Amino acid sequence: MNNQSETKEVKEFSTRIENNMDYFNISLKRVEEKRKEKDFNVLTSFGDGM
């Protein structure tokens, strides 16, 4: 394998890793938002009963 094709493979692999990390970060943000929403709903439902 020559250097150019190795470099190209490394770049493609690195791009794939970055895409996976972006996807993971977006998923993590969604989970955190849902958790905050759930916590807020629990707090407000307890607040109504008091």
C-alpha positions in Angstrom: 0.0 0.0 0.0 1.4 3.4 -0.9 1.4 6.4 1.4 -1.4 8.2 -0.4 -3.9 5.4 -0.1 -2.9 5.0 3.6 -3.4 8.7 4.2 -6.8 8.5 2.4 -7.9 5.6 4.6 -6.8 7.3 7.8 -8.8 10.4 6.8 -11.9 8.4 6.0 -11.6 6.5 9.3 -11.1 9.7 11.2 -14.2 11.3 9.5 -16.2 8.2 10.4 -15.1 8.6 14.1 -16.0 12.3 14.1 -19.5 11.5 12.6 -20.0 8.8 15.3 -18.9 11.3 18.0 -21.3 13.9 16.6 -24.1 11.4 16.6 -23.3 10.3 20.2 -23.2 13.9 21.4 -26.5 14.7 19.8 -28.0 11.6 21.4 -26.6 12.5 24.8 -28.1 16.0 24.5 -31.5 14.5 23.8 -31.2 12.2 26.8 -30.2 15.1 29.0 -33.1 17.3 27.7 -35.6 14.4 28.3 -34.3 13.9 31.8 -34.6 17.7 32.6 -38.1 17.6 31.1 -39.0 14.6 33.3 -37.6 16.2 36.4 -39.5 19.4 35.7 -42.7 17.4 35.2 -42.2 15.6 38.5 -41.5 18.9 40.4 -44.6 20.6 38.9 -46.8 17.6 39.6 -45.8 17.6 43.2 -46.2 21.4 43.3 -49.9 21.0 42.2 -50.7 18.7 45.1 -49.5 20.9 47.9 
